[in-house]
Amino acid sequence: MLHQLFVEGLNDTPAEVDALLAFLSTHFPEQELRVLRYNFCDQSPWREWDRIDEAVARIADAHDRLKVQVSAGKEVAAACGQFLVAYPKKVKTRVDVKPVRSLEHTPVSIATDGTAKA
């Protein structure tokens, strides 16, 4: 099972959807894809892509095994914003995160044609 979250300004273009579809069809044609919804919270600079419904429709047309999270979990203070609202205010500052190479996994970048590059 694979998960996808569409975030405004990060992965929010039709080309990103095309790359995802190419990646799925090339490497994971039988895997279920779950599209997660972003739970907005005031302390986060991020937003869910405003064209997520179009992306989901395109994915559904091309990939048979798709599930879409219908709720971002806001009604129970869960999902993507849960950690930001769970800590005291003094902790709610943005921290720069630097990627660290995993000893177990090689980072993979996806080209727009769906090919994976190490």
N, C-alpha and C positions, 0 to 999 in steps of 0.2 A: 504494500500500500504506500502511495506517495501523497504528500500534502503540498498544497500550493496556497499562498496568501498573496493577494495582489495589493501592493502598497503604492499610493500616489507618489510619483517621483523616483521610485526604485525599479519597478518592473511593470510599468503601466502603459505599454504601447502595443499596438497590434503586432508589431515585430516580435515582442516578447511572447505573445500568445502563439504566434507561428513557431517560434523556437521551441516552446514547450510542447506543442503538438508534434513537431518533428522529432524531438527527443523521446517522447512517449512512443511514437510509432516505430522508431528505430530500436530503442533499447528496452522498453517496457510495454509492449502492445497488450499484454494480458493483465497488467497491474491495474488495480483500482486507483483512481485519482480522487482525492478529497479536496475540494476547494473550501478553505476556511474563511470565515468572515472576520474582519478586524473590529475589535471592540475599542472604539475611540474612548480616550479619557483626556481630560483637560491638560494633564501634565505631559502628554506625548506630542512631539512635533509631527507625528505620522498620521496619515489618513488612509482609509480604504479607497482604492481607485474608484472614481465615480462612474466608470464604464464597466464595472464588474459584471453586470447582467449581460452585456454584449459579449464579454469574454467567455462567460459560462455557456451562452448559446452556441458560440463557435466551437468550444471544446466538446459540448454535447453532440454536435453534428459530426465530429470527427473521431471521438473516442467513446466506445460503448460503456466502459466501466467508470462512471462518474457519479460522485455523491457531492452534494453541496450542503454545507452547514447552513441551516436556515436562521440560526440565531448566533450572534457573537457572544452571547453569555452575559450581556449587560444586566439582565434582570436578576442575576445572582452574583454580580460583580466578579465574573470569571472571564476566561479566555484571554485574549491578547493583552488586555490592560490590567490584569489582576495583580501583577507584581508591583506596578506603579501605585495602585491605590491601597495596597496592603501594608506598605511601610510608612513610618512617620514622615512628616513633611520635610524634615531636615535631610532625609536621604533622597528625596525626589529631585536630584539634580542630574543633569545629563553627564554621563561618563563616556569618554572616548574609549572604544574597544578596538584593540588591535588584533587581527587574526594571528593565531598561533598554529604552526604546522602540527598536524596530528601524527603521532607515531603509527597509528593504525590505519589511517585513510589518506589517500592522495587527493588534494583539492582538484576538483574538476570544473572546468568552465564550459558552458554550452554555446556553441556557435549558432548563428541564426538558421543554419541548415539542419540543426538537430544533432550534429556530431559532437562528441565529447572530446575535450582536449585536456590533457593532464598538465 
